[in-house]
Amino acid sequence: MHPNALLDLSAELLRAVLKLDQPADAVVSAFFRRQGKLGSRERHTLAETTYHVLRQRLRLQHLAQSGAGPMERRLAILGWQGAENLLQVALTPPEKQWLQQVRTIDTATLADKLRHNLPDWVAQPLRERLGEEEFMTLARALNDSAPLDLRVNLLKAKREEALAALQAAGIEAQPTPYSPWGLRVQGKPALNRLEVFTSGAVEVQDEGSQLLALLLAPKRSEMVVDFCAGAGGKTLALGAAMRNTGRLYAFDVSGSRLDALKPRLARSGLSNVYPAQLAHERDERVKRLSGKIDRVLVDAPCSGLGTLRRNPDLKWRQSPQAVQELRAKQATILASAARLLKSGGRLVYATCSLLPAENEDIAREFSAAHPDFEPLDAAALLAQAQVPQAEALVSEGFLRLWPHRHATDGFFAAAWQRR
């Protein structure tokens, strides 16, 4: 494809994504389906340019004000993530001159919000918690792309065997530092045709998500519920930890998300998983299992702000009002899921949010309202699960993962035992 056409397509894709009326990954995927003749390098350039603009939106929009022509074209030029020589071929002489001038600007001199690229309502609570220096370190980490983490399915392979299979395929990987199940892959290789993937020996899952399953620590032959299972990443990890014994319910209100679990479940070799769509958190299925379950994981619907490295559009699509609505939903779901547990059972509440309002506040409110649930120290639970450096992952008894500290997505988890 001629560079001029590729730059035009980049501007067209940005125009669609920056409406912010749908998740960016869905918009990009639909765009690629319509542009059926794109090669892999062209798709890579378009996608990476789009995500770079989303990450650096405030700064790039500010810098783009000095240019001419459609805003989306200016943003595509400033955020270009393809080959530099292709960009230069596509630019007009005035655009080349303008880009050269913009590149001389020292971004360290720009206003605070143009450097951290976060909405004020997100930046403020994080700055208050971390202090200015660490907050800016976090902001820089959130504007990087996330690594590709895999979970080894121990029903089918040992971690060393999966690592060797990846290396034999020319893929660089190393064990994750915290999860004993994890491998971190360099770059973004195509895994879906590799035997190690198609056989179910590995599954894509962020290390932080793996740690949630380790925190719940289900045992053989137990009855376990993944209350907000979604597409089932944690469900599969829990089923493998149970060694394919017992009974594992994968509940979700979304049938389409549970449908996405089916091919993953088939690869995994698990036969102890029972997916079920709920009408709501008080569904009759929940009532029937009340007081019978050994362990419950509530990976609650949340703002997703801990996943900004993967989903940078969320910081522009979420709002304080949406978080308040989510808080009410989180509290209701947690209270309903808690009813499932038998005496001595373990409950874990988790989010992929960085905000205390969705995390510590919800956990403390639940503890205050439910004296029959004893808070558990996450560091002790992770140490029992053979997680190294468990203390470094915990704050005030809660699991607290940060992209800039732990190289995972941002995760929070609290655990209780029913008395």
C-alpha positions in Angstrom: 0.0 0.0 0.0 1.3 3.5 -0.9 2.3 5.5 2.2 -0.3 8.2 1.3 -3.1 5.7 1.5 -1.8 4.2 4.7 -1.7 7.6 6.4 -5.2 8.4 5.1 -6.4 5.1 6.6 -4.8 5.9 9.9 -6.6 9.2 10.0 -9.9 7.4 9.1 -9.4 4.9 11.9 -8.6 7.6 14.4 -11.7 9.4 13.4 -13.8 6.3 14.3 -12.0 5.5 17.5 -11.9 9.0 18.9 -15.7 9.1 18.9 -15.2 7.0 22.1 -18.6 5.5 21.8 -17.3 1.9 21.6 -14.3 0.0 23.0 -11.3 0.8 20.8 -10.4 -2.8 20.2 -13.8 -3.5 18.8 -13.6 -0.5 16.5 -10.1 -1.5 15.3 -11.2 -5.1 14.6 -14.3 -4.0 12.7 -12.2 -1.5 10.6 -9.7 -4.3 9.7 -12.5 -6.6 8.6 -13.8 -3.9 6.3 -10.3 -3.3 4.9 -9.8 -7.0 4.1 -6.6 -6.6 2.0 -4.4 -5.1 4.6 -1.1 -6.9 5.3 0.2 -7.7 8.8 2.7 -4.7 8.8 -0.1 -2.3 7.7 -2.4 -3.6 10.4 0.4 -3.3 12.9 1.1 0.3 11.9 -2.6 1.3 12.0 -3.2 -0.3 15.4 -0.1 0.9 17.1 -0.6 4.4 15.8 -4.2 4.4 17.1 -3.2 3.1 20.5 -0.3 5.5 20.8 -2.7 8.5 20.1 -5.1 7.2 22.7 -2.3 6.9 25.3 -0.9 10.3 24.6 -4.2 12.0 23.6 -4.0 15.2 25.7 -0.4 15.9 24.7 -0.8 15.1 21.0 -4.0 17.1 20.7 -2.2 20.1 22.3 0.7 19.8 19.9 -1.6 19.3 16.9 -3.2 22.7 17.4 -0.3 24.3 15.7 -0.7 22.3 12.5 -3.1 22.6 9.5 -5.6 20.2 7.9 -8.0 17.7 9.5 -7.2 17.0 13.2 -7.2 13.2 12.7 -4.5 13.5 10.1 -2.4 15.7 12.3 -2.8 13.2 15.2 -1.9 10.3 12.9 1.3 12.2 11.9 2.3 13.0 15.5 1.4 9.5 16.7 2.8 7.5 13.8 4.2 4.1 14.8 5.2 2.8 11.4 8.4 3.2 9.5 9.7 6.8 9.4 10.6 6.7 5.7 7.0 5.8 4.9 5.7 8.7 6.9 8.1 11.1 5.2 6.9 10.0 1.7 3.3 10.6 2.7 3.8 14.2 4.1 3.5 17.4 2.1 6.4 19.9 2.4 4.5 22.1 4.9 3.6 19.0 7.0 7.3 17.9 7.1 8.3 21.4 8.3 5.6 21.4 10.9 6.5 17.9 12.2 10.1 18.9 12.5 9.2 22.0 14.5 7.0 19.9 16.8 9.7 17.4 17.4 12.0 20.1 18.8 9.6 20.8 21.7 10.9 19.6 25.1 7.9 17.7 26.4 9.2 18.0 30.0 8.3 21.7 29.8 4.6 21.0 29.0 1.9 21.3 31.6 1.5 18.6 34.1 -1.7 17.0 32.6 0.0 17.0 29.1 2.8 14.8 30.5 0.7 12.3 32.5 -2.2 12.1 30.0 -4.8 11.2 32.6 -8.1 12.8 33.3 -8.0 15.0 36.5 -10.6 12.8 38.3 -8.3 9.7 37.8 -5.0 11.6 38.4 -6.0 13.2 41.7 -6.6 10.1 43.9 -3.6 8.3 42.5 -1.4 11.4 43.2 -2.7 11.6 46.7 -1.9 8.0 47.4 1.5 7.7 45.7 3.0 11.2 45.9 4.1 13.3 43.0 7.2 11.4 42.0 5.8 7.9 42.1 2.5 9.1 40.5 4.5 10.3 37.4 6.3 7.0 37.3 2.9 5.2 37.3 1.6 7.5 34.6 4.6 6.7 32.4 4.1 3.0 32.9 0.4 3.3 32.0 1.4 4.9 28.8 3.6 1.9 27.8 2.2 -1.2 26.1 1.7 -4.3 28.3 3.8 -7.4 28.0 2.3 -10.7 26.9 1.9 -13.1 29.8 0.9 -16.7 29.5 -0.3 -19.2 32.1 1.0 -22.7 31.9 -1.8 -25.3 32.2 -0.2 -27.7 34.6 -2.7 -30.4 33.6 -0.9 -30.5 30.3 2.6 -29.3 30.8 5.2 -28.1 33.3 6.4 -24.5 33.1 9.9 -25.6 32.0 8.3 -27.7 29.1 6.2 -24.9 27.9 9.1 -22.5 28.0 11.2 -24.9 26.0 8.4 -25.3 23.4 8.2 -21.5 23.0 12.0 -21.2 22.7 12.0 -24.0 20.1 9.5 -21.9 18.1 11.9 -18.9 18.2 9.9 -17.0 20.8 11.8 -15.4 23.7 10.2 -15.9 27.1 11.0 -16.1 30.7 9.2 -17.2 33.9 7.1 -14.5 35.6 8.6 -13.2 38.9 5.6 -13.9 41.1 3.2 -16.4 39.6 4.6 -19.9 39.6 2.4 -20.7 36.6 3.4 -17.7 34.4 5.6 -17.0 31.4 6.3 -13.5 30.0 6.8 -13.4 26.2 8.8 -10.7 24.4 7.0 -8.8 21.7 3.6 -9.8 20.3 4.2 -13.1 18.4 1.4 -15.0 16.8 0.7 -17.9 19.2 -2.6 -19.2 17.9 -1.0 -21.6 15.4 1.7 -23.0 17.8 1.1 -26.5 19.1 1.9 -25.4 22.7 -1.1 -23.0 22.4 -3.6 -25.1 20.4 -3.0 -28.1 22.7 -4.1 -26.0 25.7 -0.6 -26.1 27.4 -0.6 -22.3 27.6 -3.3 -19.7 27.8 -2.9 -15.9 27.6 -3.4 -14.4 31.0 -1.8 -11.4 32.8 0.4 -12.4 35.7 -1.8 -10.3 38.0 -4.9 -12.2 37.0 -3.1 -15.5 37.7 -2.3 -14.2 41.3 -6.1 -13.8 41.9 -6.5 -17.5 41.3 -3.6 -18.3 43.6 -5.1 -16.1 46.3 -8.4 -18.0 46.2 -6.3 -21.3 46.3 -9.1 -23.8 45.5 -8.4 -27.4 46.5 -9.1 -30.8 45.0 -12.8 -31.9 45.1 -14.1 -28.6 46.4 -17.1 -26.7 45.2 -16.0 -23.3 43.8 -17.7 -20.4 42.1 -16.2 -17.8 39.7 -19.0 -15.3 40.2 -18.2 -12.9 37.4 -16.4 -15.3 35.0 -16.5 -13.3 31.8 -14.5 -15.1 29.1 -13.1 -17.4 31.7 -9.4 -16.7 32.1 -9.5 -17.1 35.8 -12.0 -19.9 35.6 -9.5 -22.0 33.6 -6.8 -21.2 36.2 -9.0 -22.2 39.1 -10.0 -25.5 37.3 -6.4 -26.4 36.7 -5.5 -25.6 40.4 -8.3 -28.0 41.4 -6.6 -30.7 39.2 -9.9 -31.1 37.2 -11.7 -32.4 40.3 -14.6 -31.1 42.3 -17.2 -28.7 40.7 -16.4 -25.2 39.4 -19.3 -22.9 38.5 -18.6 -20.2 36.0 -21.3 -17.6 36.5 -21.9 -14.4 34.4 -24.8 -12.3 33.3 -23.4 -12.1 29.8 -24.1 -15.1 27.6 -21.7 -13.8 24.9 -18.8 -13.6 27.3 -19.5 -17.2 28.5 -19.6 -18.3 24.8 -16.1 -17.0 24.5 -15.1 -19.4 27.3 -16.2 -22.5 25.2 -13.2 -22.8 22.8 -10.8 -22.0 25.7 -12.4 -24.6 27.9 -12.2 -27.2 25.1 -8.4 -26.6 24.7 -7.9 -26.7 28.5 -9.0 -30.3 28.9 -11.1 -29.4 32.0 -14.2 -31.3 32.7 -15.1 -29.9 36.1 -16.3 -26.5 34.8 -20.0 -25.7 34.6 -20.8 -22.3 32.9 -24.2 -20.8 33.6 -25.7 -17.4 32.6 -27.4 -15.6 35.5 -30.3 -13.2 35.1 -28.9 -11.1 38.0 -26.9 -11.5 41.1 -29.9 -12.9 43.0 -30.6 -15.6 40.4 -32.3 -18.8 41.5 -29.1 -20.7 40.9 -27.4 -18.6 43.5 -30.2 -19.2 46.0 -29.9 -23.0 45.5 -26.2 -23.0 46.2 -26.4 -20.7 49.2 -24.2 -21.9 52.1 -22.8 -24.8 50.1 -19.7 -23.4 48.4 -16.1 -23.7 49.6 -14.6 -20.8 47.7 -15.9 -17.8 45.7 -14.1 -15.4 43.5 -15.8 -12.1 42.7 -13.8 -10.4 40.0 -16.3 -7.5 39.9 -17.3 -5.3 37.0 -15.1 -2.2 37.4 -13.7 0.8 35.6 -10.8 -1.2 34.2 -8.3 1.6 34.9 -5.7 -0.9 35.9 -5.6 -2.2 32.3 -4.8 1.2 30.6 -1.7 -0.3 29.0 -4.0 -2.6 27.0 -7.1 -0.5 26.9 -6.0 3.2 26.9 -9.4 4.4 25.7 -10.9 3.5 29.0 -9.5 6.6 30.7 -11.4 8.7 28.2 -14.6 6.6 28.1 -15.0 6.2 31.9 -16.3 9.0 34.2 -16.8 9.7 37.9 -20.5 9.1 37.5 -19.8 5.7 35.9 -17.5 4.8 38.8 -20.3 5.7 41.4 -22.7 3.4 39.5 -20.1 0.7 39.5 -19.5 1.0 43.2 -23.2 0.3 43.9 -23.1 -2.7 41.6 -19.8 -4.0 43.2 -21.2 -3.8 46.7 -24.4 -5.6 45.7 -22.6 -8.4 43.8 -20.2 -9.0 46.6 -22.9 -9.2 49.2 -24.9 -11.6 47.1 -21.9 -13.8 46.3 -21.0 -14.0 50.0 -24.2 -15.9 50.7 -22.9 -18.8 48.7 -20.2 -19.6 51.2 -20.3 -22.3 53.8 -18.7 -21.8 57.2 -14.9 -21.8 56.8 -15.2 -20.9 53.1 -13.0 -18.3 51.5 -14.2 -15.2 49.6 -12.0 -13.1 47.3 -13.2 -9.7 45.9 -11.1 -8.4 43.1 -11.0 -5.6 40.5 -8.6 -4.4 37.8 -9.0 -0.9 39.0 -6.5 1.5 40.5 -9.0 3.6 42.4 -9.5 3.2 46.2 -13.2 3.9 45.7 -13.6 0.6 43.9 -11.1 -1.3 46.0 -10.3 -0.6 49.7 -13.5 1.3 50.2 -15.7 -1.5 49.0 -13.7 -4.1 51.0 -13.9 -2.1 54.3 -17.6 -1.4 53.8 -18.2 -5.1 53.3 -16.2 -6.0 56.4 -18.1 -3.5 58.5 -21.5 -4.8 57.3 -20.6 -8.5 57.6 -19.0 -9.4 60.9 -19.4 -13.1 60.1 -16.6 -12.7 57.5 -13.1 -12.5 58.9 -10.6 -10.5 56.8 -7.5 -12.5 55.8 -4.0 -11.2 55.2 -3.2 -11.5 51.5 0.5 -11.8 52.1 0.0 -15.0 54.2 -2.3 -16.5 51.6 0.1 -15.9 48.7 3.0 -17.2 50.7 1.0 -20.4 51.3 0.4 -20.6 47.6 4.2 -20.6 47.0 4.2 -17.0 45.5 7.7 -15.5 46.0 8.1 -12.0 47.5 4.5 -12.0 48.6 5.0 -9.1 51.0 5.9 -6.9 48.0 2.5 -7.4 46.5 0.4 -6.5 49.5 -0.6 -3.2 51.2 -2.7 -3.1 54.4 -3.5 -6.8 54.0 -4.8 -6.4 50.5 -3.3 -7.6 47.3 -2.3 -4.3 45.4 -0.6 -4.7 42.1 0.8 -1.7 40.2 2.1 -1.6 36.6 5.1 0.5 37.6 6.1 -1.7 40.6 5.2 -5.2 39.5 5.0 -5.0 35.7 1.4 -6.5 35.9 -1.9 -4.9 35.2 -3.3 -2.9 38.1 -5.2 -5.3 40.3 -6.7 -5.2 43.8 -8.0 -8.1 45.9 -9.3 -8.6 49.4 -10.0 -12.0 51.0 -12.2 -13.2 53.9 -13.1 -16.4 55.6 -16.6 -17.0 56.7 -16.8 -17.8 60.4 
